[in-house]
Amino acid sequence: MANTTVLLREDLDSVGGRGEVVKVKAGYARNYLLPQGLATLATKGNVKQIEQERAALLKKAAIEKATAEAQLEQMGEIKLSFERKAGEHGTLFGSVTSMDIADALKAKGYEIDRRKISLRDAIKETGEYTVNVKLHREVTLTVPVTVTAEGGEMPAKEEKKAKKAKASAEATPEQETPAEAPAETAAE
């Protein structure tokens, strides 16, 4: 497989940080990184040019990080809640996605790109969740998200947990009883 050495112009989570020289697949560089302006070919001239720009890039990165930290301070106490139609066991008819979370943040006055919201899978059950919002490469905000059934109820999931706890508590004594019985017969 052919690899190409490129110089990154932007931070890419899976590849590297701005100003780094990395090896990537030739097709990835040719079809995505270069046309999008996210990287340039790592020739001697481009590397020298980026070395000269490095001081400006470091200042820009420091400003971006400071801005992200200030935004983290400002958004520190934010909590989101969603009310959705749900079945009797707490399963939602639909889901809560990163787009919904981005819209809720926008309604509160914070413009966050949905791609910066790390939500592994869409939320499909009622309950309380924590969602990470990546404000900067090194700054992450944790947002508590509560999903309730329409009417503000969240009984189905709590009942389900209570039933599981009750079932496991009932199963434990039954398992101990057969173990005690052979010991009593041996003692007689």
Secondary structure, 3 states (H helix, E strand, C coil): CCEEEEEECCCECCCECCCCEEEEEHHHHHHHHHHHCCEEECCHHHHHHHHHHHHHHHHHHHHHHHHHHHHHHHHCCCCEEEEECECCCCEEEEEECHHHHHHHHHHCCCCCCHHHEECCCCEEECEEEEEEEEEECCEEEEEEEEEEECCCECHHHHHHHHHHHHHHHHHHHHHHHHHHHHHHHHHC
